[in-house]
Amino acid sequence: MDVDRYISREFHDREVRSLEQGLAYAVWTYDIPNPGDVHVYRIVDRSVLIIRQPDMSLKAFVNSCLHRGSECCKSDTHRTQLRCPYHGFTWSLQANSNGTPRSGIFRRSRLKSSTCRRSGWRNGSGFVFINFDKDAAPLKEYMGGMYAAVGRRASHGRVGFQEQV
């Protein structure tokens, strides 16, 4: 194997582009079994929160406060709400705004009623895949022959790509 795979900036950049256009395995659903369980998935310079919802569904959000870009969670955890460590903005597990500290300062801010930016995801037999491409192929098409090897018939869900700031 050519050593450039390990040291070439061009090869690295090609790999990053391919990750942005495909699906990347993020977590096994059984690792986040309870409502409020949060898995932090990081790849290259991106971070995504995969959150078990009160109704047992999953949602994925960009792990970044809409105000200053601080990560809301640094590691896997259990939460009742999301909180930015910078100014203390809080959001529900569904990513709806729960509170704005010093509301007088931020009264005109769109952050006061904002929702976190969502990330796309797919679930196939308990494997959760993240995608950063709103036009990503369905899981079955993306996996090709490996789809059948997963075992059970895979399903896929999608959280919207709403960019609300």
DSSP file (Angstrom, degrees, kcal/mol; ACC not computed):
  #  RESIDUE AA STRUCTURE BP1 BP2  ACC     N-H-->O    O-->H-N    N-H-->O    O-->H-N    TCO  KAPPA ALPHA  PHI   PSI    X-CA   Y-CA   Z-CA
    1    1 A M              0   0    0      0, 0.0     2,-0.2     0, 0.0     0, 0.0   0.000 360.0 360.0 360.0 138.8    0.0    0.0    0.0
    2    2 A D    >   -     0   0    0      1,-0.1     3,-1.5     2,-0.0     4,-0.2  -0.432 360.0-136.3 -68.5 134.0    1.3    3.4   -0.9
    3    3 A V  T >> S+     0   0    0      1,-0.3     3,-2.0     2,-0.2     4,-1.0   0.705  95.2  80.9 -64.7 -20.9    2.5    5.5    2.1
    4    4 A D  H 3> S+     0   0    0      1,-0.3     4,-2.6     2,-0.2    -1,-0.3   0.795  77.4  71.3 -57.5 -28.0    0.7    8.6    0.7
    5    5 A R  H <4 S+     0   0    0     -3,-1.5    -1,-0.3     1,-0.2    -2,-0.2   0.816 107.0  36.7 -54.8 -29.7   -2.5    7.2    2.2
    6    6 A Y  H <4 S+     0   0    0     -3,-2.0    -1,-0.2    -4,-0.2    -2,-0.2   0.650 131.0  23.9-100.6 -19.0   -1.1    8.0    5.6
    7    7 A I  H  < S+     0   0    0     -4,-1.0     2,-0.4    -3,-0.2    -3,-0.2   0.543  88.6 107.1-126.2 -10.5    0.7   11.3    4.9
    8    8 A S     X  -     0   0    0     -4,-2.6     4,-2.0    -5,-0.2     5,-0.1  -0.597  50.3-157.5 -81.0 126.6   -0.8   13.0    1.9
    9    9 A R  H  > S+     0   0    0     -2,-0.4     4,-2.8     2,-0.2     5,-0.2   0.876  96.7  55.4 -64.7 -38.6   -3.0   16.1    2.5
   10   10 A E  H  > S+     0   0    0      2,-0.2     4,-2.1     1,-0.2    -1,-0.2   0.911 107.4  48.2 -61.9 -43.3   -4.7   15.5   -0.8
   11   11 A F  H  > S+     0   0    0     -7,-0.2     4,-2.2     2,-0.2    -1,-0.2   0.923 112.1  50.2 -63.3 -43.4   -5.6   11.9    0.2
   12   12 A H  H  X S+     0   0    0     -4,-2.0     4,-2.4     1,-0.2    -2,-0.2   0.936 109.6  50.3 -58.5 -47.9   -6.9   13.2    3.5
   13   13 A D  H  X S+     0   0    0     -4,-2.8     4,-2.3     1,-0.2    -1,-0.2   0.874 108.9  52.0 -61.7 -38.0   -9.0   15.9    1.8
   14   14 A R  H  X S+     0   0    0     -4,-2.1     4,-2.2     2,-0.2    -1,-0.2   0.919 109.8  49.6 -62.9 -43.4  -10.5   13.3   -0.6
   15   15 A E  H  X S+     0   0    0     -4,-2.2     4,-2.0     2,-0.2    -2,-0.2   0.914 109.7  50.9 -62.0 -42.9  -11.5   11.1    2.4
   16   16 A V  H  X S+     0   0    0     -4,-2.4     4,-1.8     1,-0.2    -1,-0.2   0.926 109.8  50.3 -60.8 -45.1  -13.1   14.1    4.2
   17   17 A R  H  X S+     0   0    0     -4,-2.3     4,-0.8     1,-0.2    -1,-0.2   0.893 109.2  51.6 -60.3 -39.8  -15.1   14.9    1.0
   18   18 A S  H  < S+     0   0    0     -4,-2.2     3,-0.4     1,-0.2     4,-0.4   0.859 107.8  52.5 -67.8 -33.3  -16.3   11.3    0.8
   19   19 A L  H >< S+     0   0    0     -4,-2.0     3,-0.9     1,-0.2   113,-0.4   0.874 105.9  54.2 -66.9 -36.4  -17.5   11.4    4.4
   20   20 A E  H 3< S+     0   0    0     -4,-1.8    -1,-0.2     1,-0.2    -2,-0.2   0.706 112.6  44.1 -70.1 -18.9  -19.5   14.5    3.7
   21   21 A Q  T 3< S+     0   0    0     -4,-0.8    -1,-0.2    -3,-0.4    -2,-0.2   0.372 116.5  40.9-106.8   3.3  -21.3   12.8    0.9
   22   22 A G  S <  S-     0   0    0     -3,-0.9   110,-0.6    -4,-0.4     2,-0.4  -0.522  88.2 -79.8-132.5-161.7  -22.0    9.5    2.5
   23   23 A L  E     -A  131   0A   0     -2,-0.2     2,-0.4   108,-0.2   108,-0.2  -0.881  33.1-162.5-110.8 141.3  -23.1    7.8    5.7
   24   24 A A  E     -A  130   0A   0    106,-2.4   106,-2.9    -2,-0.4     2,-0.1  -0.988  27.1-113.2-126.0 131.8  -20.8    7.2    8.7
   25   25 A Y  E     +A  129   0A   0     -2,-0.4   104,-0.3   104,-0.2     3,-0.1  -0.419  40.9 167.9 -62.2 131.6  -21.5    4.7   11.5
   26   26 A A  E     -     0   0A   0    102,-3.5     2,-0.3     1,-0.4   103,-0.2   0.768  51.0 -20.3-116.0 -44.3  -22.0    6.6   14.7
   27   27 A V  E     -A  128   0A   0    101,-1.3   101,-3.0    14,-0.1     2,-0.5  -0.989  54.2-108.1-165.4 157.7  -23.4    4.4   17.5
   28   28 A W  E >   -A  127   0A   0     -2,-0.3     3,-2.5    99,-0.2     4,-0.3  -0.842  32.8-131.2 -91.4 129.9  -25.3    1.2   18.2
   29   29 A T  G >  S+     0   0    0     97,-3.3     3,-1.4    -2,-0.5    -1,-0.1   0.786 105.0  63.7 -56.8 -28.5  -28.8    2.0   19.4
   30   30 A Y  G 3  S+     0   0    0     96,-0.3    -1,-0.3     1,-0.3    97,-0.1   0.615  91.2  66.0 -74.4  -9.8  -28.5   -0.3   22.4
   31   31 A D  G <  S+     0   0    0     -3,-2.5    -1,-0.3     1,-0.3    -2,-0.2   0.581 107.5  40.6 -83.0 -10.9  -25.7    2.0   23.7
   32   32 A I  S <  S+     0   0    0     -3,-1.4    -1,-0.3    -4,-0.3     5,-0.1  -0.564  74.9 148.6-130.6  68.3  -28.3    4.8   24.2
   33   33 A P        +     0   0    0      0, 0.0    -1,-0.1     0, 0.0    -2,-0.1   0.716  48.8  65.6 -80.9 -22.2  -31.2    2.8   25.6
   34   34 A N  S >  S-     0   0    0     -3,-0.1     3,-2.6     1,-0.1    18,-0.3  -0.764  91.0 -95.3-111.0 147.1  -32.9    5.3   27.9
   35   35 A P  T 3  S+     0   0    0      0, 0.0    18,-0.2     0, 0.0     3,-0.1  -0.325 115.0  27.8 -53.8 130.9  -34.7    8.6   27.2
   36   36 A G  T 3  S+     0   0    0     16,-2.9    43,-2.8     1,-0.4     2,-0.2   0.266  84.5 137.1  96.8 -11.1  -32.2   11.4   27.8
   37   37 A D  E <   -C   78   0B   0     -3,-2.6    15,-2.4    41,-0.2     2,-0.4  -0.521  36.5-162.7 -69.3 135.2  -29.2    9.2   26.8
   38   38 A V  E     -CD  77  51B   0     39,-3.0    39,-1.9    -2,-0.2     2,-0.5  -0.978  11.8-164.4-125.8 129.5  -26.8   11.2   24.6
   39   39 A H  E     - D   0  50B   0     11,-2.5    11,-2.6    -2,-0.4     2,-0.6  -0.963  12.7-147.4-111.1 130.0  -24.0    9.9   22.4
   40   40 A V  E     - D   0  49B   0     -2,-0.5     2,-0.5     9,-0.2     9,-0.2  -0.867  15.0-167.7 -96.7 119.0  -21.5   12.4   21.1
   41   41 A Y  E     - D   0  48B   0      7,-3.0     7,-2.8    -2,-0.6     2,-0.4  -0.930   5.0-173.9-109.2 125.3  -20.2   11.4   17.6
   42   42 A R  E     + D   0  47B   0     -2,-0.5     2,-0.3     5,-0.2     5,-0.2  -0.953  10.8 166.3-120.6 138.3  -17.1   13.2   16.3
   43   43 A I  E >   - D   0  46B   0      3,-2.1     3,-2.5    -2,-0.4     2,-0.2  -0.937  65.3 -39.6-150.7 129.5  -15.6   12.9   12.9
   44   44 A V  T 3  S-     0   0    0     -2,-0.3   -28,-0.0     1,-0.3    -2,-0.0  -0.394 126.7 -23.1  52.2-115.8  -13.0   15.3   11.4
   45   45 A D  T 3  S+     0   0    0     -2,-0.2     2,-0.3    -3,-0.1    -1,-0.3   0.111 119.5  94.3-109.4  21.8  -14.1   18.7   12.5
   46   46 A R  E <   -D   43   0B   0     -3,-2.5    -3,-2.1     2,-0.0     2,-0.4  -0.839  49.5-168.1-115.7 151.4  -17.8   17.9   13.1
   47   47 A S  E     -D   42   0B   0     -2,-0.3    16,-2.7    -5,-0.2     2,-0.4  -0.996   6.0-174.1-139.5 133.0  -19.6   16.8   16.2
   48   48 A V  E     -DE  41  62B   0     -7,-2.8    -7,-3.0    -2,-0.4     2,-0.5  -0.967  16.9-141.6-128.9 141.1  -23.2   15.5   16.4
   49   49 A L  E     -DE  40  61B   0     12,-3.3    12,-2.4    -2,-0.4     2,-0.6  -0.901  10.3-163.2-100.1 128.3  -25.4   14.6   19.4
   50   50 A I  E     -DE  39  60B   0    -11,-2.6   -11,-2.5    -2,-0.5     2,-0.4  -0.967  17.6-168.8-110.9 118.6  -27.6   11.5   19.0
   51   51 A I  E     -DE  38  59B   0      8,-3.2     8,-1.8    -2,-0.6     2,-0.5  -0.919  23.5-134.8-120.8 128.9  -30.3   11.7   21.6
   52   52 A R  E     - E   0  58B   0    -15,-2.4   -16,-2.9    -2,-0.4     6,-0.2  -0.709  34.2-141.5 -76.7 122.9  -32.8    9.0   22.8
   53   53 A Q    >   -     0   0    0      4,-3.2     3,-2.3    -2,-0.5   -16,-0.1  -0.373  22.1-105.1 -85.2 162.5  -36.1   10.8   23.0
   54   54 A P  T 3  S+     0   0    0      0, 0.0    -1,-0.1     0, 0.0    -2,-0.0   0.805 124.6  53.3 -56.5 -29.7  -38.9   10.4   25.6
   55   55 A D  T 3  S-     0   0    0      2,-0.0     3,-0.1     1,-0.0    -3,-0.0   0.307 122.5-109.6 -88.6  10.5  -40.9    8.4   23.0
   56   56 A M  S <  S+     0   0    0     -3,-2.3     2,-0.0     1,-0.3    -1,-0.0   0.403  80.9 124.0  76.7   1.3  -37.8    6.1   22.5
   57   57 A S        -     0   0    0     -5,-0.1    -4,-3.2     1,-0.0     2,-0.4  -0.269  59.3-119.0 -76.7 176.1  -37.2    7.5   19.0
   58   58 A L  E     -E   52   0B   0     -6,-0.2     2,-0.3    -3,-0.1    -6,-0.2  -0.909  24.9-174.7-117.4 147.4  -33.8    9.0   18.1
   59   59 A K  E     -E   51   0B   0     -8,-1.8    -8,-3.2    -2,-0.4     2,-0.4  -0.986  10.4-151.6-135.9 149.0  -32.9   12.6   17.0
   60   60 A A  E     +E   50   0B   0     59,-0.4    59,-2.5    -2,-0.3     2,-0.3  -0.975  15.9 177.6-124.2 135.7  -29.5   13.9   15.9
   61   61 A F  E     -EF  49 118B   0    -12,-2.4   -12,-3.3    -2,-0.4    57,-0.3  -0.964  39.5 -98.5-134.8 149.2  -28.4   17.5   16.2
   62   62 A V  E     -E   48   0B   0     55,-2.8     2,-2.1    -2,-0.3   -14,-0.3  -0.523  39.4-126.7 -63.3 130.6  -25.3   19.4   15.5
   63   63 A N  S    S+     0   0    0    -16,-2.7     2,-0.3    -2,-0.2    -1,-0.1  -0.478  73.7 102.5 -83.6  70.4  -23.3   19.7   18.8
   64   64 A S  S    S-     0   0    0     -2,-2.1    53,-0.3     7,-0.2     7,-0.2  -0.948  72.4-119.5-157.2 128.6  -23.0   23.4   18.7
   65   65 A C     >  -     0   0    0      5,-2.6     4,-1.2    -2,-0.3    -2,-0.0  -0.445  23.9-133.3 -65.1 141.2  -24.7   26.3   20.4
   66   66 A L  T  4 S+     0   0    0      1,-0.1    -1,-0.1     2,-0.1    45,-0.0   0.657  99.8  51.6 -71.6 -14.9  -26.3   28.6   17.9
   67   67 A H  T  4 S-     0   0    0      3,-0.1    -1,-0.1    44,-0.1    44,-0.0   0.956 132.3  -2.5 -88.0 -60.0  -24.8   31.6   19.6
   68   68 A R  T  4 S-     0   0    0      2,-0.1    -2,-0.1     0, 0.0    -1,-0.0   0.403  91.1-113.8-118.0  -0.1  -21.0   31.0   20.0
   69   69 A G     <  +     0   0    0     -4,-1.2    -3,-0.1     1,-0.2     3,-0.1   0.569  59.2 155.9  80.7   7.2  -20.6   27.5   18.6
   70   70 A S        -     0   0    0     -6,-0.1    -5,-2.6     1,-0.1    -1,-0.2  -0.379  51.1-104.1 -66.0 145.0  -19.6   25.9   21.9
   71   71 A E        -     0   0    0     -7,-0.2    -7,-0.2     1,-0.1     3,-0.1  -0.511  21.4-153.4 -68.3 135.5  -20.2   22.2   22.2
   72   72 A C  S    S+     0   0    0      1,-0.2     2,-0.4    -2,-0.2    11,-0.4   0.802  84.0  26.8 -79.0 -30.3  -23.3   21.5   24.4
   73   73 A C        -     0   0    0      1,-0.1    -1,-0.2     9,-0.1     3,-0.1  -1.000  57.6-169.7-134.2 134.4  -21.9   18.0   25.4
   74   74 A K  S    S+     0   0    0     -2,-0.4     2,-0.3     1,-0.2    -1,-0.1   0.726  75.3   2.7 -92.3 -25.8  -18.2   17.0   25.5
   75   75 A S  S    S-     0   0    0    -36,-0.0    -1,-0.2   -34,-0.0   -34,-0.1  -0.934  99.0 -57.5-152.1 171.2  -18.8   13.3   26.0
   76   76 A D  S    S+     0   0    0     -2,-0.3     2,-0.3   -36,-0.2   -37,-0.2  -0.249  71.2 145.2 -54.6 141.3  -21.6   10.6   26.2
   77   77 A T  E     -C   38   0B   0    -39,-1.9   -39,-3.0   -41,-0.1     2,-0.4  -0.883  50.1-103.4-160.1-175.7  -24.0   11.5   29.0
   78   78 A H  E     +C   37   0B   0     -2,-0.3     2,-0.3   -41,-0.2   -41,-0.2  -1.000  42.8 174.1-127.2 129.7  -27.5   11.5   30.2
   79   79 A R        -     0   0    0    -43,-2.8     3,-0.1    -2,-0.4    14,-0.0  -0.937  39.3-159.5-136.6 155.0  -29.4   14.8   30.1
   80   80 A T  S    S+     0   0    0      1,-0.4    13,-0.5    -2,-0.3     2,-0.3   0.541  91.4   1.7-102.0 -16.5  -32.9   16.2   30.7
   81   81 A Q  S    S-     0   0    0     11,-0.2     2,-0.4   -45,-0.1    -1,-0.4  -0.968  77.0-107.2-157.7 165.1  -32.0   19.3   28.5
   82   82 A L  E     -G   91   0C   0      9,-3.3     9,-2.6    -2,-0.3     2,-0.4  -0.816  35.1-171.6 -98.1 140.2  -29.1   20.6   26.4
   83   83 A R  E     -G   90   0C   0     -2,-0.4     7,-0.2   -11,-0.4     6,-0.1  -0.994  21.2-134.8-138.1 130.8  -27.2   23.6   27.8
   84   84 A C     >  -     0   0    0      5,-2.7     4,-1.1    -2,-0.4   -12,-0.1  -0.694  12.1-149.2 -79.6 129.4  -24.5   25.7   26.3
   85   85 A P  T  4 S+     0   0    0      0, 0.0    -1,-0.1     0, 0.0   -13,-0.1   0.657  87.7  64.8 -73.5 -13.3  -21.6   26.2   28.7
   86   86 A Y  T  4 S-     0   0    0      1,-0.1    -2,-0.0     3,-0.1    -3,-0.0   0.983 128.7  -7.7 -76.8 -59.5  -20.9   29.7   27.3
   87   87 A H  T  4 S-     0   0    0      2,-0.1    -1,-0.1    14,-0.0    -4,-0.0   0.486  96.0-109.2-116.4  -8.2  -24.0   31.8   28.2
   88   88 A G     <  +     0   0    0     -4,-1.1     0, 0.0     1,-0.2     0, 0.0   0.642  52.4 166.2  90.4  14.5  -26.3   29.1   29.5
   89   89 A F        -     0   0    0     11,-0.1    -5,-2.7    -6,-0.1     2,-0.3  -0.381  22.2-154.8 -56.6 141.9  -28.8   28.9   26.7
   90   90 A T  E     -GH  83  99C   0      9,-2.0     8,-3.1    -7,-0.2     9,-1.5  -0.941  15.5-173.4-127.0 149.7  -30.9   25.7   27.2
   91   91 A W  E     -GH  82  97C   0     -9,-2.6    -9,-3.3    -2,-0.3     6,-0.2  -0.964  27.3-111.9-135.2 151.4  -32.9   23.5   24.8
   92   92 A S    >   -     0   0    0      4,-2.8     3,-2.1    -2,-0.3   -11,-0.2  -0.206  43.2 -97.0 -69.8 171.6  -35.2   20.5   25.3
   93   93 A L  T 3  S+     0   0    0    -13,-0.5    -1,-0.1     1,-0.3   -42,-0.1   0.711 131.4  57.0 -64.4 -19.1  -34.1   17.1   24.1
   94   94 A Q  T 3  S-     0   0    0      2,-0.1    -1,-0.3   -41,-0.0   -13,-0.0   0.419 122.6-113.6 -88.6   0.5  -36.2   17.9   21.1
   95   95 A A    <   +     0   0    0     -3,-2.1    21,-1.5     1,-0.3     2,-0.3   0.675  67.6 142.8  77.0  22.6  -34.0   21.0   20.7
   96   96 A N  B     -I  115   0D   0     19,-0.2    -4,-2.8     1,-0.1    -1,-0.3  -0.720  63.2 -92.6 -88.5 145.2  -36.6   23.6   21.3
   97   97 A S  E     +H   91   0C   0     17,-0.9    -6,-0.3    -2,-0.3     3,-0.1  -0.340  43.7 175.0 -60.4 128.9  -35.5   26.7   23.3
   98   98 A N  E     -     0   0C   0     -8,-3.1     2,-0.3     1,-0.3    -7,-0.2   0.690  61.3 -11.0-103.6 -29.2  -36.1   26.3   27.0
   99   99 A G  E     -H   90   0C   0     -9,-1.5    -9,-2.0     2,-0.0    -1,-0.3  -0.953  43.4-149.3-173.6 148.6  -34.5   29.4   28.3
  100  100 A T    >   -     0   0    0     -2,-0.3     3,-0.5   -11,-0.2   -11,-0.1  -0.971  26.8-137.8-124.7 114.1  -32.4   32.4   27.6
  101  101 A P  T 3  S+     0   0    0      0, 0.0     5,-0.2     0, 0.0   -12,-0.1  -0.328  88.7  16.6 -66.9 154.7  -30.3   33.7   30.5
  102  102 A R  T >> S-     0   0    0      1,-0.1     3,-1.6     3,-0.1     4,-1.4   0.937  78.8-174.9  47.7  53.7  -30.2   37.5   30.9
  103  103 A S  T <4 S+     0   0    0     -3,-0.5     4,-0.3     1,-0.3    -1,-0.1   0.731  74.1  65.5 -57.4 -24.1  -33.3   37.7   28.6
  104  104 A G  T >4 S+     0   0    0      1,-0.2     3,-0.6     2,-0.2    -1,-0.3   0.897 103.5  46.2 -63.3 -39.0  -33.1   41.5   28.6
  105  105 A I  T <4 S+     0   0    0     -3,-1.6     3,-0.3     1,-0.2    -2,-0.2   0.882 123.2  34.7 -68.0 -38.9  -29.8   41.4   26.8
  106  106 A F  T >< S+     0   0    0     -4,-1.4     3,-1.7    -5,-0.2     6,-0.3   0.180  80.8 117.4-102.8  16.7  -31.0   38.8   24.3
  107  107 A R  T <  S+     0   0    0     -3,-0.6    -1,-0.2    -4,-0.3    -2,-0.1   0.810  84.0  39.0 -59.7 -31.3  -34.6   40.0   24.0
  108  108 A R  T 3  S+     0   0    0     -3,-0.3    -1,-0.3    -4,-0.2     2,-0.2   0.432  93.7 114.5 -95.2   0.3  -34.3   40.8   20.3
  109  109 A S    X   -     0   0    0     -3,-1.7     3,-1.1     1,-0.1     4,-0.3  -0.459  66.4-140.5 -76.8 141.2  -32.2   37.8   19.6
  110  110 A R  G >  S+     0   0    0      1,-0.2     3,-1.0    -2,-0.2    -1,-0.1   0.690  99.5  74.3 -67.9 -17.4  -33.4   35.0   17.3
  111  111 A L  G >  S+     0   0    0      1,-0.2     3,-1.4     2,-0.2    -1,-0.2   0.786  77.7  75.0 -65.4 -26.3  -31.7   32.7   19.7
  112  112 A K  G <  S+     0   0    0     -3,-1.1    -1,-0.2    -6,-0.3    -2,-0.2   0.812 113.9  20.1 -58.7 -30.9  -34.5   33.3   22.3
  113  113 A S  G <  S+     0   0    0     -3,-1.0    -1,-0.3    -4,-0.3    -2,-0.2  -0.001 100.3 128.3-125.9  29.0  -36.9   31.1   20.3
  114  114 A S    <   -     0   0    0     -3,-1.4   -17,-0.9    51,-0.1     2,-0.3  -0.356  46.2-143.2 -86.1 164.0  -34.4   29.1   18.2
  115  115 A T  B     -I   96   0D   0    -19,-0.2   -19,-0.2    49,-0.1    49,-0.2  -0.914  31.5 -98.8-118.6 153.5  -34.1   25.3   17.7
  116  116 A C        -     0   0    0    -21,-1.5     2,-0.3    -2,-0.3    48,-0.1  -0.309  45.6 -97.0 -66.1 153.1  -30.8   23.5   17.4
  117  117 A R        -     0   0    0    -53,-0.3   -55,-2.8   -55,-0.2    46,-0.2  -0.568  43.7-133.6 -72.6 131.7  -29.6   22.6   13.9
  118  118 A R  B     -F   61   0B   0     44,-1.1     2,-0.4    -2,-0.3   -57,-0.3  -0.455  12.0-149.3 -87.1 159.0  -30.6   19.0   13.0
  119  119 A S        -     0   0    0    -59,-2.5   -59,-0.4   -70,-0.1    40,-0.2  -0.949  21.9-111.1-125.2 147.7  -28.4   16.4   11.4
  120  120 A G  E     +B  131   0A   0     11,-0.9    11,-1.7    -2,-0.4     2,-0.3  -0.440  39.6 174.2 -75.5 151.0  -29.5   13.5    9.1
  121  121 A W  E     -B  130   0A   0      9,-0.2     2,-0.3    36,-0.2     9,-0.2  -0.982  19.1-157.0-152.0 160.4  -29.3    9.9   10.4
  122  122 A R  E     -B  129   0A   0      7,-2.3     7,-3.0    -2,-0.3     2,-0.5  -0.983   8.6-151.0-137.3 148.0  -30.3    6.4    9.3
  123  123 A N  E     +B  128   0A   0     -2,-0.3    32,-0.5    32,-0.3     2,-0.5  -0.983  14.1 177.5-123.8 123.2  -30.9    3.4   11.4
  124  124 A G  E >  S-B  127   0A   0      3,-2.7     3,-2.0    -2,-0.5    30,-0.1  -0.912  73.8 -36.1-127.6 104.9  -30.2   -0.1   10.1
  125  125 A S  T 3  S-     0   0    0     -2,-0.5     3,-0.1     1,-0.3    27,-0.1   0.849 126.5 -40.9  52.0  40.4  -30.8   -3.0   12.5
  126  126 A G  T 3  S+     0   0    0      1,-0.3   -97,-3.3   -98,-0.1     2,-0.5   0.276 112.8 117.5  95.0 -10.9  -29.6   -1.0   15.4
  127  127 A F  E <   -AB  28 124A   0     -3,-2.0    -3,-2.7   -99,-0.2     2,-0.6  -0.803  52.9-151.7 -90.0 125.4  -26.7    0.7   13.7
  128  128 A V  E     -AB  27 123A   0   -101,-3.0  -102,-3.5    -2,-0.5  -101,-1.3  -0.872  11.2-167.8-101.4 125.5  -27.0    4.5   13.6
  129  129 A F  E     -AB  25 122A   0     -7,-3.0    -7,-2.3    -2,-0.6     2,-0.4  -0.899   8.7-147.1-111.3 139.1  -25.4    6.2   10.6
  130  130 A I  E     -AB  24 121A   0   -106,-2.9  -106,-2.4    -2,-0.4     2,-0.4  -0.824  13.3-169.9-101.8 143.0  -24.9   10.0   10.4
  131  131 A N  E     -AB  23 120A   0    -11,-1.7   -11,-0.9    -2,-0.4  -108,-0.2  -0.995  19.9-168.9-132.4 145.8  -25.0   11.8    7.1
  132  132 A F        +     0   0    0   -110,-0.6     2,-0.6  -113,-0.4  -112,-0.1   0.308  69.5  86.7-108.3   4.7  -24.1   15.4    6.3
  133  133 A D    >   -     0   0    0   -111,-0.3     3,-2.1     1,-0.1  -112,-0.0  -0.925  62.7-156.9-112.0 113.5  -25.5   15.4    2.9
  134  134 A K  T 3  S+     0   0    0     -2,-0.6    -1,-0.1     1,-0.3    27,-0.1   0.690  97.6  51.7 -63.8 -15.5  -29.2   16.2    2.6
  135  135 A D  T 3  S+     0   0    0     -3,-0.0    -1,-0.3     2,-0.0  -114,-0.0   0.108  81.0 146.2-104.6  20.7  -29.3   14.4   -0.7
  136  136 A A    <   -     0   0    0     -3,-2.1  -114,-0.1     1,-0.1     3,-0.1  -0.214  53.8-105.6 -60.1 146.9  -27.7   11.2    0.7
  137  137 A A        -     0   0    0      1,-0.1    -1,-0.1     2,-0.1    -4,-0.1  -0.297  45.5 -85.7 -66.9 155.3  -28.9    7.9   -0.9
  138  138 A P     >  -     0   0    0      0, 0.0     4,-2.7     0, 0.0     3,-0.2  -0.267  43.3-108.5 -58.2 153.0  -31.2    5.6    1.1
  139  139 A L  H  > S+     0   0    0      1,-0.2     4,-2.6     2,-0.2     5,-0.2   0.882 117.4  52.7 -53.8 -45.9  -29.3    3.3    3.5
  140  140 A K  H  > S+     0   0    0      1,-0.2     4,-1.3     2,-0.2     7,-0.3   0.907 113.0  44.0 -60.9 -42.6  -30.0    0.2    1.4
  141  141 A E  H  4 S+     0   0    0     -3,-0.2    -1,-0.2     2,-0.2    -2,-0.2   0.907 113.9  50.4 -68.2 -41.9  -28.7    1.8   -1.8
  142  142 A Y  H  < S+     0   0    0     -4,-2.7    -2,-0.2     1,-0.2    -1,-0.2   0.896 113.6  44.4 -64.3 -41.2  -25.6    3.2    0.0
  143  143 A M  H >< S+     0   0    0     -4,-2.6     3,-1.8    -5,-0.2    -1,-0.2   0.717  84.3 179.8 -80.3 -20.5  -24.7   -0.1    1.6
  144  144 A G  T ><  +     0   0    0     -4,-1.3     3,-1.5     1,-0.3     4,-0.4  -0.330  69.8   0.0  58.7-131.4  -25.2   -2.2   -1.5
  145  145 A G  T >> S+     0   0    0      1,-0.3     4,-0.7     2,-0.2     3,-0.5   0.719 127.4  67.1 -63.8 -23.0  -24.4   -5.9   -0.8
  146  146 A M  H <> S+     0   0    0     -3,-1.8     4,-0.9     1,-0.2    -1,-0.3   0.742  83.1  76.7 -69.7 -20.8  -23.5   -5.2    2.8
  147  147 A Y  H X4 S+     0   0    0     -3,-1.5     3,-0.9    -7,-0.3     4,-0.3   0.911  95.2  46.4 -55.8 -46.1  -27.1   -4.3    3.5
  148  148 A A  H X4 S+     0   0    0     -3,-0.5     3,-1.2    -4,-0.4    -1,-0.2   0.818 104.6  62.6 -67.5 -30.4  -28.2   -8.0    3.5
  149  149 A A  H 3< S+     0   0    0     -4,-0.7    -1,-0.2     1,-0.3    -2,-0.2   0.692  84.2  76.6 -70.2 -17.7  -25.2   -8.9    5.7
  150  150 A V  T << S-     0   0    0     -3,-0.9     2,-0.7    -4,-0.9    -1,-0.3   0.782  99.5-133.9 -64.4 -24.7  -26.6   -6.7    8.5
  151  151 A G  S <  S+     0   0    0     -3,-1.2    -1,-0.2    -4,-0.3     3,-0.1  -0.843  71.3  52.3 114.5 -98.6  -29.1   -9.4    9.3
  152  152 A R  S    S-     0   0    0     -2,-0.7     2,-0.3     1,-0.1    -2,-0.1  -0.235 103.1 -79.7 -71.0 163.7  -32.6   -8.2    9.7
  153  153 A R        -     0   0    0     -3,-0.1   -28,-0.2     1,-0.1     2,-0.2  -0.514  54.8-132.1 -64.2 123.7  -34.3   -6.0    7.2
  154  154 A A        -     0   0    0     -2,-0.3     2,-0.3   -30,-0.1   -30,-0.2  -0.482  18.8-160.1 -81.2 148.0  -32.9   -2.5    7.9
  155  155 A S        -     0   0    0    -32,-0.5     2,-0.4    -2,-0.2   -32,-0.3  -0.815   4.2-149.9-117.7 163.7  -35.1    0.5    8.2
  156  156 A H        -     0   0    0     -2,-0.3     2,-0.3   -34,-0.2   -34,-0.1  -0.999  10.6-175.0-139.8 141.0  -34.2    4.1    7.9
  157  157 A G        -     0   0    0     -2,-0.4     2,-0.4   -36,-0.1   -36,-0.2  -0.736  12.6-147.0-119.5 170.6  -35.5    7.3    9.4
  158  158 A R        -     0   0    0     -2,-0.3     2,-0.5   -38,-0.1   -38,-0.1  -0.972   7.3-154.0-146.8 130.0  -34.6   10.8    8.7
  159  159 A V        -     0   0    0     -2,-0.4   -38,-0.2   -40,-0.2  -100,-0.0  -0.856  42.4-103.9 -94.8 137.1  -34.5   13.9   10.8
  160  160 A G        -     0   0    0     -2,-0.5     2,-0.3     1,-0.1    -1,-0.1   0.051  16.0-124.5 -59.6 169.4  -34.9   17.0    8.7
  161  161 A F        +     0   0    0    -27,-0.1     2,-0.6   -44,-0.1    -1,-0.1  -0.488  46.2 161.2-111.2  58.1  -32.2   19.3    7.7
  162  162 A Q        -     0   0    0     -2,-0.3   -44,-1.1   -46,-0.1     2,-1.1  -0.724  26.4-159.8 -86.2 119.9  -33.7   22.5    9.0
  163  163 A E        +     0   0    0     -2,-0.6     2,-0.6   -46,-0.2   -46,-0.1  -0.765  23.1 167.6 -99.0  86.6  -31.1   25.2    9.4
  164  164 A Q              0   0    0     -2,-1.1   -49,-0.1   -49,-0.2    -2,-0.0  -0.902 360.0 360.0-105.6 122.3  -32.8   27.5   11.9
  165  165 A V              0   0    0     -2,-0.6    -1,-0.1   -51,-0.1   -51,-0.1   0.380 360.0 360.0-112.3 360.0  -30.6   30.1   13.5
